[in-house]
Amino acid sequence: MCRLSRVIPSLLFALAIVAPLAADPSPRRNNDKTVTVMTRNLYYGASLDDAMAAIAGGDPEEIVAAVSQLWGVVRFTDFPSRARGLADEIERARPDLIGLQEAALWRSDPYDGNPIPNASHVEYDFAQILIDALEARGLHYAVVVSETGFDAEFPGFLSEEDAGAGDLSDIRLTDREVILARTDLKTSELKLSNPRWGNFETNFTFPVGEGEFVLLRGWASVDAKVRGKSFRFVTTHLEDESIDVRNAQAVEILAGPADTSLPVLLVLDANSDANADPSTEVYAAFTGDGFVDTWFEAHPGSLVTTCCNAPDLTNPDFPDVGDDEGRIDFVLYRGSGDFETLRAELLGTDPDADRVLNPSGVEIWPTDHAGVSAKLEVHN
């Protein structure tokens, strides 16, 4: 049978190491105070829907089949290939801070019948793979803080060869929210402190046998100072399976990491379409609390979509407005006298420039979402 378990989250952070200032193709001139931030959902590599349905159904054979199929898609969408495309985007945008959602850690071990997730062999560490791809381009980023969300382990076959031999493995997915920061800036340019993370009290649950599995999600934050101006940077991923859970999580963000006297920059996958209905509860909760949408500030009235590509990422064109879930990835700020949007742009939507080749030679998108970056002027 499958084994799913909520685990006690642990803090996995490393403060950005200060190094000499490296050359920047778009340096800050005349000592202007600006900050560039980015939000990017990395995508687990496959849709979890069929595996979740099989797990909820409880049939061991269906679980193994669904999990094996899921893992086959994860291998096909090959995160090291996708990371190269993401690194290209980051090289163009040069964000100071990046909020990553679905920064998956995939691990495996031979099936052992242990009911607690314990597979330890790393198959893909999305955050580290991306950092390595950036380093290969001479771009220096480090993990500032990492939140650990749900942790699930279930049986499946890692390959067709394993399936033929009957060699079953434990396949483990750990969800994480991660903040990356540039490490090639002087402390007078970017200084970080107070890394924090937390899990939501309200989460989506679904049945597993006689129990239930908690789809644990959360947030990560860090306080930043840019040329003497302090603010809080927060990233989160709100639940897509339940409107009520998603709304409750938005309230928790406002009462948690965003409950500060500091100006706040919030980057997130909100799973709420700002195009179709800007008065939806999640969007209204943030704007009603004083948050400004950088996309609309830079592009008044412009409707675009940020989600979603096909589960195997092979669709030839990025979805158009109205084709799918709409604009659900946001860069927001609270503090109208503290920030002003200079530029906001979508990343990873050009089929000619942004797709990458996987090991099979198939063109795929870097993730199932578009990224959003924003450059803001920081006022005294």
KEBA-193589 format. One line per 5 residues: number of its first residue (from 1); their letters; for each residue x, y, z of N, C-alpha, C. Coordinates in steps of 0.02 Angstrom, whole numbers, plus 50000, padded with zeros to 5 digits. Each point is the difference from the previous one (the first is absolute). Example, Ala and Ser with C-alpha at 12.3 -4.5 7.8 and 13.67 -1.06 7.14 Angstrom:
2
1) AS) 50660:49716:50390:49955:50059:50000:50045:50060:50000 ~ 49982:50053:49964:50042:50059:50003:49961:50055:50037 .
//
This chain:
380
1) MCRLS) 50042:49940:50000:49958:50060:50000:50044:50062:50000 ~ 49969:50057:49983:50037:50062:50000:50009:50024:50071 ~ 50048:50044:50010:50011:50027:50066:50007:50075:49994 ~ 49956:50036:50031:50000:50072:49999:50001:50025:50072 ~ 50040:50049:50014:50002:50023:50070:50019:50073:50003 .
6) RVIPS) 49967:50035:50043:50021:50068:50016:50059:49995:50047 ~ 50052:50037:49985:50059:49998:50043:50009:50067:50034 ~ 50037:50000:50055:50015:50063:50034:50049:50038:49956 ~ 49979:50061:49975:50044:50038:49957:50062:50023:50037 ~ 50054:50007:49961:50062:50024:50031:50028:50056:49959 .
11) LLFAL) 50032:50046:50033:50028:50059:49967:50062:49982:49962 ~ 49998:50017:49935:50058:49985:49958:50020:50065:49966 ~ 50038:50042:50034:50018:50064:49970:50075:50011:50005 ~ 50024:50040:49952:50070:50022:50003:50001:50073:49979 ~ 50022:50043:50043:50001:50071:49981:50049:50011:49943 .
16) AIVAP) 49981:50046:49956:50041:50013:49941:50069:50024:50022 ~ 50051:49971:49969:50069:50017:50016:50019:50062:49960 ~ 50027:50048:50035:50018:50062:49967:50065:49991:49962 ~ 50001:50019:49937:50059:49994:49959:50011:50067:49965 ~ 50058:50012:49969:50012:50062:49965:49948:50011:49946 .
21) LAADP) 49984:50062:49989:49950:50018:49950:50024:49981:49930 ~ 49958:49961:49965:50017:49978:49933:49970:50048:49949 ~ 50025:49995:49938:49974:50043:49947:49927:49985:49987 ~ 49959:50052:49989:49929:49993:49987:49986:50038:49936 ~ 49967:49968:49951:49987:50034:49937:49954:50060:50007 .
26) SPRRN) 49962:50004:50056:49956:50057:50011:50011:50026:50071 ~ 50059:50030:50014:50016:50021:50068:49956:50057:50023 ~ 49993:50007:50066:49964:50057:50027:50043:50062:49990 ~ 49970:50051:49968:50038:50060:49984:49982:50057:50049 ~ 50047:50044:50012:49990:50059:50041:49973:49981:50070 .
31) NDKTV) 50020:49941:50023:49980:49977:50066:49925:49993:50009 ~ 49963:49989:49945:49928:49990:50003:49985:49939:50042 ~ 49946:50004:50038:49978:49943:50040:49948:49961:49960 ~ 50020:49942:49975:49954:49957:49964:50009:49929:50024 ~ 49948:49961:49993:50003:49929:50016:49960:49964:49947 .
36) TVMTR) 50027:49944:49977:49966:49958:49951:49985:49933:50033 ~ 49937:49979:49994:49979:49937:50031:49965:49957:49948 ~ 49993:49937:50015:49972:49953:49953:49962:49946:50037 ~ 49945:49976:49971:49965:49942:50025:50000:49946:49947 ~ 50013:49937:50021:50004:49945:49951:49976:49935:50032 .
41) NLYYG) 49946:49974:49974:49978:49934:50018:50040:49950:49958 ~ 50039:49957:50032:50045:49955:49963:49965:49938:49972 ~ 49940:49985:50025:49962:49942:49977:50033:49935:50022 ~ 49961:49957:50031:50027:49937:50026:50029:49956:49944 ~ 49980:50012:49939:50024:49959:49944:49946:49957:49970 .
46) ASLDD) 49943:49994:50034:49943:49961:49976:49940:50021:50042 ~ 49941:49989:49973:49939:50011:50038:49993:49946:50053 ~ 49980:50019:50060:49990:49953:50055:49929:49971:50002 ~ 49956:50024:49956:49929:49984:50006:49985:49926:49997 ~ 50027:49965:49950:49985:49928:49993:50027:49960:50059 .
51) AMAAI) 50060:50018:50023:50028:49964:50057:49959:50012:50063 ~ 49978:50063:50010:49959:50015:50058:49934:49961:49998 ~ 49970:49996:49940:49938:49963:49993:50010:49926:50015 ~ 50054:49971:49975:50014:49930:50013:50014:49987:50074 ~ 50037:50045:50031:50015:49993:50071:49936:50004:50041 .
56) AGGDP) 49957:50048:49983:49936:50006:50035:49957:49937:49990 ~ 50005:49969:49941:49962:49939:49986:50024:49940:50039 ~ 50065:49997:50014:50026:49949:50044:50018:49934:49967 ~ 49993:49993:49935:50017:49937:49967:50076:49999:49988 ~ 50036:49951:50030:50074:50000:49995:50025:49997:49928 .
61) EEIVA) 49969:49961:49957:50023:49996:49931:49990:50066:49963 ~ 49943:50032:50012:49987:50065:49967:50048:50053:50026 ~ 50017:49996:50063:50048:50048:50028:50068:49992:49967 ~ 50025:49939:49995:50065:49988:49969:49999:50023:49927 ~ 49946:49985:49964:49995:50021:49930:50000:50076:49993 .
66) AVSQL) 49962:50034:50043:49995:50073:49995:50065:50034:50020 ~ 50032:49974:50052:50062:50030:50023:50056:49988:49949 ~ 50001:49940:49970:50050:49985:49949:49991:50046:49940 ~ 49937:50011:49980:49985:50045:49945:50022:50071:50016 ~ 49985:50022:50061:50021:50067:50022:50075:50007:49995 .
71) WGVVR) 50037:49950:50027:50073:50005:49999:50027:50000:49928 ~ 49967:49964:49956:50022:50000:49930:49994:50070:49969 ~ 49948:50037:50019:49993:50068:49975:50052:50046:50031 ~ 50014:49991:50065:50052:50040:50033:50067:49990:49965 ~ 50015:49939:49983:50063:49987:49964:49999:50032:49930 .
76) FTDFP) 49942:49997:49966:49994:50028:49933:50010:50076:50002 ~ 49970:50033:50051:50006:50073:50004:50066:50022:50031 ~ 50041:49955:50023:50071:50008:50016:50018:50069:50026 ~ 50000:50009:50066:50012:50066:50026:50069:50029:49983 ~ 50054:49962:49996:50063:50031:49979:49995:50036:49933 .
81) SRARG) 49961:49972:49953:49990:50034:49936:49959:50064:50011 ~ 49947:49994:50039:49957:50058:50012:50037:50055:50038 ~ 50046:49980:50045:50037:50049:50038:50043:50044:49956 ~ 50023:49973:49944:50040:50041:49954:49957:50056:49971 ~ 49937:49984:49984:49955:50052:49976:49984:50051:50054 .
86) LADEI) 49990:49977:50061:49986:50046:50055:50061:50045:50014 ~ 50059:49972:49995:50061:50039:50010:50006:50054:49947 ~ 49979:49985:49939:50000:50051:49947:49954:50058:50019 ~ 49941:49984:50026:49953:50052:50021:50030:50043:50055 ~ 50030:49969:50049:50029:50036:50056:50059:50043:49977 .
91) ERARP) 50038:49974:49952:50056:50040:49973:49975:50063:49968 ~ 49942:49997:49966:49972:50060:49968:49971:50047:50051 ~ 49964:49975:50050:49966:50043:50048:50045:50025:50056 ~ 50051:49961:50018:50046:50015:50054:49964:50020:50065 ~ 49955:49959:50024:49966:50017:50063:50047:49997:50060 .
96) DLIGL) 49988:50044:50048:50037:49998:50062:49974:49945:50046 ~ 49934:49989:49998:49968:49950:50041:49950:49961:49957 ~ 49997:49935:50010:49955:49956:49962:49960:49958:50048 ~ 49935:49999:49990:49956:49955:50037:49983:49940:49957 ~ 50018:49940:50023:49988:49939:49964:49944:49960:50033 .
101) QEAAL) 49952:49978:49960:49949:49954:50023:50010:49932:49966 ~ 49977:49948:50033:50009:49931:49975:50074:49986:49987 ~ 50042:50022:50045:50072:49986:49996:50011:49929:50026 ~ 49981:49952:49960:49994:49931:50022:50068:49968:50018 ~ 49996:49955:50048:50055:49955:50015:49974:49929:49990 .
106) WRSDP) 50023:49967:49946:49980:49932:49985:50054:49952:50024 ~ 49979:49949:50037:50047:49950:50025:49972:49930:49990 ~ 50044:49951:50001:49978:49930:49992:50044:49953:50041 ~ 49975:49941:50011:50037:49944:50030:49962:49936:49984 ~ 50032:49943:50004:49963:49938:49991:49941:49996:50049 .
111) YDGNP) 49946:49973:49977:49940:49994:50042:50016:49960:50063 ~ 49981:50027:50058:50018:49967:50063:49941:49988:50047 ~ 49940:50021:49981:49942:49988:50041:49994:50045:50061 ~ 50045:50049:50007:49997:50046:50057:49943:50050:49988 ~ 49955:50009:50049:49944:50046:49989:50018:50074:50003 .
116) IPNAS) 50061:50015:50021:50022:50070:50005:50044:50017:49940 ~ 49988:50058:49966:50044:50019:49944:50072:50003:50022 ~ 50043:49960:49969:50070:49998:50021:50049:49990:49942 ~ 49976:50001:49938:50045:49993:49943:50050:50057:50001 ~ 50064:49985:49989:50053:50051:50008:50043:50012:49939 .
121) HVEYD) 49996:49956:49950:50040:50010:49940:49970:50056:49957 ~ 50038:50053:49991:49974:50059:49965:49999:49986:49925 ~ 49941:50005:49971:49991:49997:49927:50004:50069:49969 ~ 49961:50047:50027:50001:50069:49976:49990:50047:50060 ~ 50048:50045:50011:49992:50054:50047:49994:50064:49959 .
126) FAQIL) 49937:50021:49988:49988:50054:49952:50038:50064:50018 ~ 50001:50018:50063:50033:50062:50020:50075:49997:49985 ~ 50032:49945:50018:50072:49994:49989:50016:49995:49926 ~ 49959:49964:49962:50012:49994:49928:49996:50069:49967 ~ 49952:50041:50021:49994:50067:49972:50060:50043:50020 .
131) IDALE) 50021:49996:50063:50059:50039:50021:50061:49980:49960 ~ 50008:49935:49987:50057:49977:49960:49996:50026:49929 ~ 49940:50002:49971:49992:50026:49932:50016:50074:49997 ~ 49982:50036:50053:50017:50072:50003:50075:50010:50008 ~ 50030:49959:50042:50073:50005:50010:50038:49988:49935 .
136) ARGLH) 49974:49955:49959:50033:49985:49935:49998:50061:49955 ~ 49955:50047:50012:49996:50062:49961:50035:50058:50034 ~ 50034:49986:50055:50033:50053:50037:49953:50041:50043 ~ 49941:49972:50015:49950:50034:50041:50000:49968:50069 ~ 50003:50040:50052:50012:49974:50067:49939:50011:50044 .
141) YAVVV) 49967:49945:50016:49940:50001:50043:50008:49946:50054 ~ 49965:50011:50055:50000:49951:50054:49931:49997:50032 ~ 49986:49944:50031:49938:49993:50038:50004:50041:50063 ~ 49951:50043:50011:49996:50039:50061:49958:49965:50052 ~ 49943:49974:49978:49956:49964:50046:49959:49951:49958 .
146) SETGF) 49985:49942:50030:49962:49949:49965:49947:49972:50048 ~ 49937:50004:49980:49945:49971:50038:49985:49930:49975 ~ 49990:49954:50046:49983:49931:49982:49925:49990:50009 ~ 49967:49981:49945:49929:49988:50002:49985:49926:50004 ~ 49953:49977:49958:49982:49930:50004:50057:49954:49979 .
151) DAEFP) 50000:49941:50030:50052:49951:49988:49964:49933:49987 ~ 50005:49975:49939:49962:49940:49980:50046:49948:49970 ~ 49988:49937:50019:50039:49945:49973:49953:49943:49982 ~ 50009:49974:49940:49955:49948:49976:50037:49955:49952 ~ 49975:49939:49988:50037:49951:49960:49989:50008:49926 .
156) GFLSE) 50053:49988:49962:49996:50002:49927:50064:49973:49970 ~ 50000:49995:49934:50059:49977:49964:50037:50061:49971 ~ 50066:50001:50010:50040:50056:49976:50013:49996:49925 ~ 49994:49941:49970:50014:49992:49929:49962:49940:49974 ~ 49998:49994:49933:49969:49941:49970:50040:49937:50017 .
161) EDAGA) 50065:50008:50006:50042:49942:50018:49982:49976:50070 ~ 49990:50047:50046:49981:49981:50068:49931:49967:50001 ~ 49955:50026:49959:49933:49970:49996:50003:49929:49975 ~ 50043:49988:49949:50007:49933:49973:50029:49952:50050 ~ 50044:50025:50042:50033:49958:50051:49960:49996:50064 .
166) GDLSD) 49947:50042:50006:49960:50001:50061:50035:50035:50058 ~ 50048:50045:49984:50037:50035:50053:49964:50064:50019 ~ 49961:49996:50052:49959:50056:50022:50043:50048:50043 ~ 49986:50064:49993:50037:50051:50038:49951:50044:50039 ~ 50025:50029:50054:49965:50055:50033:50019:50064:49963 .
171) IRLTD) 49950:50037:49979:50011:50064:49965:49972:50055:50044 ~ 50043:50046:50019:49983:50051:50051:50003:50070:49971 ~ 49947:50038:50012:49996:50070:49978:49993:50044:50062 ~ 50046:50047:50008:49996:50050:50053:49990:50068:49967 ~ 49947:50034:50019:49984:50066:49972:50035:50055:50041 .
176) REVIL) 50024:50052:49966:50035:50053:50034:49985:50068:49969 ~ 49996:50051:50041:50001:50070:49978:50070:50026:50016 ~ 50033:50030:49951:50071:50019:50007:50010:50072:49978 ~ 50042:50035:50037:50022:50067:49979:50074:49996:49982 ~ 50015:50023:49939:50069:50007:49978:50019:50074:50000 .
181) ARTDL) 50062:50014:50016:50025:50069:49999:50067:50002:49965 ~ 50014:50057:49968:50065:50010:49970:50053:50004:50054 ~ 50057:49970:49987:50055:50002:50047:50059:50041:49975 ~ 49991:50033:49942:50054:50040:49972:49989:50074:50011 ~ 49959:50018:50049:49987:50071:50015:50031:50017:50068 .
186) KTSEL) 50026:50061:50005:50028:50023:50063:49944:50009:50051 ~ 50017:49999:50064:49949:50008:50051:49965:50068:49994 ~ 50034:50049:49971:49967:50065:49989:49948:49996:49945 ~ 50005:49949:49957:49952:49990:49946:49942:49956:50023 ~ 50015:49946:50035:49948:49954:50022:50023:49967:50064 .
191) KLSNP) 49963:50012:50055:50016:49970:50064:49938:49962:50024 ~ 50010:49937:50021:49945:49956:50019:50003:49982:50074 ~ 49941:49992:50029:49996:49980:50070:49932:49968:50014 ~ 49993:49970:50058:49936:49974:50025:49967:49951:49951 ~ 50035:49948:49977:49966:49951:49957:49949:49961:50041 .
196) RWGNF) 49940:49993:49973:49946:49966:50036:49960:49957:49951 ~ 49965:49950:50027:49954:49960:49960:49945:49974:50046 ~ 49946:49978:49970:49946:49971:50039:49953:49959:49956 ~ 49962:49956:50032:49949:49961:49966:49931:50028:50016 ~ 49955:49993:49953:49932:50023:50011:49964:49955:50049 .
201) ETNFT) 49956:50029:50040:49957:49961:50044:49943:49967:49961 ~ 49978:50034:49946:49946:49973:49958:50030:49971:49937 ~ 49988:49936:49989:50028:49965:49942:49949:49952:49971 ~ 50009:49983:49937:49955:49952:49967:50018:49930:50022 ~ 49950:49959:50012:50011:49930:50019:49961:49954:49954 .
206) FPVGE) 50024:49939:49991:49963:49950:49963:50011:49932:50032 ~ 49952:49954:49991:50004:49936:50036:50055:49955:49975 ~ 50030:49964:50046:50049:49948:49984:49984:49941:50046 ~ 49971:49949:49972:49980:49943:50040:49950:50022:50053 ~ 50015:49985:50063:49957:50020:50055:50019:50068:50028 .
211) GEFVL) 50053:50029:49974:50022:50065:50024:49993:50054:49947 ~ 50041:50051:50005:49999:50054:49951:50071:50028:49992 ~ 50010:50029:49941:50065:50032:49986:49990:50075:49999 ~ 50044:50036:50034:49998:50073:50002:50047:50028:49947 ~ 49972:50037:49952:50041:50031:49948:50028:50065:50028 .
216) LRGWA) 50051:49991:50042:50028:50055:50039:50035:50050:49956 ~ 49982:50063:50007:50033:50055:49963:50020:50054:50050 ~ 50038:50050:49975:50023:50052:50045:50032:50058:49964 ~ 50044:50035:50034:50029:50061:49975:50072:50007:50026 ~ 50038:50044:49967:50067:50017:50022:50009:50075:49994 .
221) SVDAK) 50041:50029:50044:50011:50072:49998:50070:50017:50022 ~ 50022:50059:49981:50064:50026:50023:49995:50076:49999 ~ 50032:50033:50048:50003:50073:50001:50061:50021:49960 ~ 49991:50051:49959:50054:50024:49955:50009:50075:50009 ~ 50062:50021:49988:50015:50072:50001:50037:50016:49935 .
226) VRGKS) 49972:50046:49961:50030:50022:49937:50021:50072:50007 ~ 50065:50011:50000:50028:50067:50008:49967:50038:50058 ~ 49994:49965:50056:49974:50031:50061:49925:49997:50009 ~ 49963:49975:49950:49927:49994:50005:49981:49928:50015 ~ 49962:49990:50054:49982:49932:50021:49929:49982:49977 .
231) FRFVT) 49990:49936:49986:49934:49973:49983:50001:49925:50013 ~ 49942:49970:49998:49994:49927:50009:49981:49969:49933 ~ 50034:49946:49982:49986:49962:49939:49969:49934:50019 ~ 49942:49984:49970:49962:49941:50018:49982:49961:49937 ~ 50005:49935:50003:49975:49958:49945:49955:49946:50028 .
236) THLED) 49949:49981:49960:49954:49948:50021:49967:49969:49940 ~ 49968:49943:50012:49962:49963:49949:49933:49982:50032 ~ 49946:50033:49978:49935:49987:50029:49967:49940:49966 ~ 49958:49966:50037:49970:49937:49979:49956:50007:49938 ~ 50008:49952:49953:49960:50001:49939:49941:49952:50003 .
241) ESIDV) 49999:49955:50050:49948:49949:50003:49936:50023:50034 ~ 50001:50056:50036:49942:50022:50038:49999:50076:50006 ~ 49945:50031:49979:49993:50073:50006:50000:50020:50073 ~ 49963:49963:50042:49997:50018:50070:50068:49996:50034 ~ 50037:49947:49985:50068:49994:50029:50044:50056:49975 .
246) RNAQA) 49997:50014:49936:50042:50053:49970:49985:50068:50034 ~ 49935:50016:50009:49982:50063:50031:50026:50004:50072 ~ 49995:49944:50036:50024:49999:50069:50076:50010:50003 ~ 50036:49971:49952:50072:50007:49998:50021:50072:49985 ~ 49962:50034:49957:50014:50070:49986:49993:50042:50064 .
251) VEILA) 49949:49986:50039:49990:50035:50063:50058:49986:50048 ~ 50025:49938:49999:50057:49983:50043:50063:50038:49980 ~ 50009:50011:49935:50058:50040:49977:49995:50070:50028 ~ 49941:50030:49996:49991:50068:50024:50009:50005:50075 ~ 49980:49948:50036:50006:50001:50073:50067:49974:50024 .
256) GPADT) 50040:49972:49952:50065:49971:50018:50058:50042:49974 ~ 50034:49976:49948:50060:50035:49977:49988:50071:49975 ~ 49939:50015:49976:49985:50067:49976:49978:50047:50055 ~ 49993:49975:50061:49981:50041:50057:50062:50032:50029 ~ 50021:50054:49969:50062:50033:50019:49995:50074:49984 .
261) SLPVL) 50038:50040:50035:50003:50072:49984:50044:50014:49941 ~ 50039:49949:49978:50043:50009:49941:49959:50000:49937 ~ 50023:50034:49948:49970:49990:49933:50008:49926:49982 ~ 49954:49974:49960:50001:49929:49983:49999:49990:49925 ~ 50045:49957:49976:49997:49975:49931:49978:49927:50004 .
266) LVLDA) 49944:49985:49967:49971:49933:50003:49998:49970:49930 ~ 50033:49943:49990:49999:49966:49935:49969:49932:50012 ~ 49955:49979:49954:49963:49939:50015:49966:49971:49940 ~ 49987:49935:50005:49951:49966:49958:49936:50001:50040 ~ 49953:50044:49981:49940:50010:50039:49944:49952:49982 .
271) NSDAN) 50005:49966:49942:49948:49956:49975:49932:50036:49999 ~ 50001:50064:49984:49940:50041:49995:50010:50048:49942 ~ 49953:49999:49952:50008:50037:49938:49982:50074:50009 ~ 50050:50043:49996:49987:50071:50006:49966:50029:49938 ~ 50005:49965:49943:49968:50024:49939:49924:49991:50002 .
276) ADPST) 49979:49939:50015:49929:49983:49994:49958:50037:50051 ~ 50026:50008:50060:49960:50032:50052:50047:50028:50054 ~ 50022:50063:49991:50046:50029:50048:49972:50006:50071 ~ 49934:49989:50007:49970:50005:50066:49996:49932:50035 ~ 50032:49948:49971:50001:49936:50035:50030:50010:50069 .
281) EVYAA) 49981:49956:50046:50017:50012:50070:50075:50005:50013 ~ 50040:49958:49967:50072:50003:50011:50028:50067:49976 ~ 49984:50017:49938:50025:50063:49973:49976:50060:50040 ~ 49935:49998:50019:49972:50055:50039:50030:50004:50069 ~ 50017:49942:50029:50032:50001:50066:50066:50037:49998 .
286) FTGDG) 50039:49989:49949:50066:50033:49996:49993:50073:49981 ~ 49961:50014:49948:49992:50071:49980:49964:50040:50053 ~ 49953:49968:50035:49965:50034:50054:50045:50015:50059 ~ 50055:49963:50006:50049:50013:50053:50054:50048:49978 ~ 49990:50029:49941:50047:50051:49977:50052:49977:49950 .
291) FVDTW) 49997:49937:49978:50050:49976:49952:49984:50026:49930 ~ 50053:50017:49965:49997:50025:49931:50024:49946:49953 ~ 49964:49990:49945:50017:49950:49950:50049:50031:49950 ~ 50063:49978:50001:50050:50032:49957:49984:49991:49926 ~ 49967:49944:49982:49985:49991:49929:49952:50054:49975 .
296) FEAHP) 49947:50013:50037:49952:50051:49980:50029:50070:50006 ~ 50047:50009:50047:50031:50066:50006:50043:50014:49938 ~ 50035:49948:49975:50042:50009:49941:49961:49994:49935 ~ 49946:49961:50001:49960:49988:49939:49926:50008:50016 ~ 49977:50061:50009:49930:50010:50021:49950:49967:49952 .
301) GSLVT) 49957:49958:50029:49948:49968:49961:50022:49943:49956 ~ 50064:49982:50001:50026:49946:49957:49984:49932:50031 ~ 49963:49959:49962:49983:49933:50023:50046:49949:49968 ~ 50035:49962:50041:50046:49948:49976:49989:49938:50042 ~ 50028:49944:49979:49994:49938:50037:50069:49976:50022 .
306) TCCNA) 50002:49966:50056:50063:49972:50023:49996:49924:50010 ~ 49944:49970:49983:49992:49928:50014:49943:49972:49957 ~ 50004:49940:49974:50051:49951:50014:50017:49961:49936 ~ 50062:49980:49994:50021:49956:49945:49974:49929:50012 ~ 50008:49957:49949:49979:49931:50006:50042:49965:50053 .
311) PDLTN) 49974:49947:50032:50038:49965:50052:50068:49976:49978 ~ 50007:49981:49935:50066:49978:49976:50039:50057:49968 ~ 49972:50061:50003:50034:50062:49977:50014:50001:49925 ~ 49965:49961:49961:50016:49996:49928:49953:50042:49956 ~ 49952:50035:50029:49956:50042:49959:50040:50050:49959 .
316) PDFPD) 49983:50011:49937:50042:50042:49957:49997:50074:50017 ~ 49946:50024:50028:49993:50071:50016:49978:50008:50072 ~ 50022:50055:50030:49978:50014:50068:49927:50021:49998 ~ 49961:49979:50051:49928:50017:49999:49988:50075:49993 ~ 49946:50016:49965:49979:50069:49991:49950:50018:50055 .
321) VGDDE) 49986:50065:50006:49951:50022:50049:49934:49965:49989 ~ 49973:49972:50052:49936:49965:49995:50006:49927:49983 ~ 50060:49978:49978:50009:49929:49982:50002:49955:50061 ~ 50026:50027:50055:50011:49956:50058:49986:50038:50064 ~ 50046:50002:50046:49986:50025:50067:50011:50075:50009 .
326) GRIDF) 50026:50033:49949:50008:50072:50004:50062:50022:50037 ~ 50000:50062:50024:50058:50028:50034:49994:49984:50075 ~ 50039:49949:50021:49996:49978:50070:50066:50009:50037 ~ 50051:50024:49966:50066:50011:50030:50010:50075:50007 ~ 50012:50023:50061:50001:50071:50015:50066:50023:50032 .
331) VLYRG) 50018:50062:49986:50048:50038:50039:49962:50060:50028 ~ 49990:50001:50064:49962:50052:50034:50044:50037:50050 ~ 49983:50063:50013:50034:50035:50054:49950:50039:50041 ~ 50017:50008:50064:49960:50043:50044:50046:50055:50027 ~ 49980:50061:49987:50041:50058:50018:50004:50046:49940 .
336) SGDFE) 49944:50035:49985:49998:50041:49939:50051:50056:50001 ~ 50020:50021:50060:50051:50052:50004:50070:49971:50001 ~ 50005:49934:50002:50066:49967:50006:50025:49972:49934 ~ 49954:49980:49955:50020:49969:49937:49962:50032:49942 ~ 50029:49992:49941:49966:50019:49938:50025:49952:49946 .
341) TLRAE) 49953:49970:49964:50019:49952:49949:50030:50035:49940 ~ 50061:49981:49983:50034:50027:49940:49989:49954:49940 ~ 49996:49934:50014:49991:49952:49945:49972:49935:50029 ~ 49955:49970:49961:49976:49933:50017:49995:49960:49936 ~ 50022:49938:50001:50000:49961:49938:49987:49926:50015 .
346) LLGTD) 49972:49967:49948:49992:49928:50003:50062:49966:49973 ~ 50014:49942:50026:50059:49961:49980:49977:49930:49981 ~ 50032:49972:49949:49987:49930:49982:49936:49989:49961 ~ 49983:50046:49955:49938:49992:49961:50012:49999:49925 ~ 50063:50009:49978:50016:50003:49929:50019:49930:49976 .
351) PDADR) 49960:49969:49955:50015:49932:49979:50065:49993:49962 ~ 50022:50053:49968:50062:49997:49962:50062:50010:50043 ~ 49995:50045:50049:50058:50018:50040:50005:49963:50067 ~ 49944:49979:50027:50000:49977:50070:49996:49925:50010 ~ 49980:49962:49950:49997:49927:50010:50071:49970:49996 .
356) VLNPS) 50007:49942:50031:50064:49966:50004:49992:49929:49974 ~ 50056:49968:49985:49998:49930:49979:50011:49954:50059 ~ 49957:49951:50008:50011:49950:50052:50048:49947:49974 ~ 50020:49951:50040:50048:49950:49976:49977:49959:49940 ~ 49934:49999:49989:49973:49964:49941:49999:50044:49938 .
361) GVEIW) 50023:50063:50006:50000:50045:49943:49933:50032:49987 ~ 49955:49998:50048:49933:50030:49993:50001:50070:50032 ~ 49969:50048:49965:49996:50067:50027:49947:50003:50055 ~ 50019:50025:50058:49954:50007:50056:50008:50070:50031 ~ 49948:50021:50036:50003:50064:50036:50039:49991:50065 .
366) PTDHA) 50029:50054:50026:50037:49995:50064:49956:49979:50059 ~ 49937:50023:50001:49952:49979:50051:49931:50005:49969 ~ 49949:49984:50041:49932:50007:49974:49972:50070:50010 ~ 50038:50044:50033:49980:50069:50012:50045:50048:49960 ~ 49978:50062:49995:50044:50054:49982:50030:50029:50063 .
371) GVSAK) 50059:50026:49995:50028:50037:50056:49981:50073:49995 ~ 50005:50036:50056:49987:50072:50000:50059:50033:50036 ~ 50029:50050:49969:50051:50040:50033:49978:50073:50001 ~ 50023:50035:50051:49983:50071:50006:50060:50038:50027 ~ 50013:50056:49970:50052:50046:50025:49965:50059:50032 .
376) LEVHN) 50018:50013:50062:49967:50053:50038:50050:50052:50023 ~ 49980:50062:49999:50038:50053:50031:49983:50000:50074 ~ 50050:50006:50042:49991:49998:50072:50009:50071:50026 ~ 49947:50028:50030:50002:50068:50025:50019:50003:50073 ~ 50027:50056:50021:50015:50011:50071:49936:50016:50037 .
//
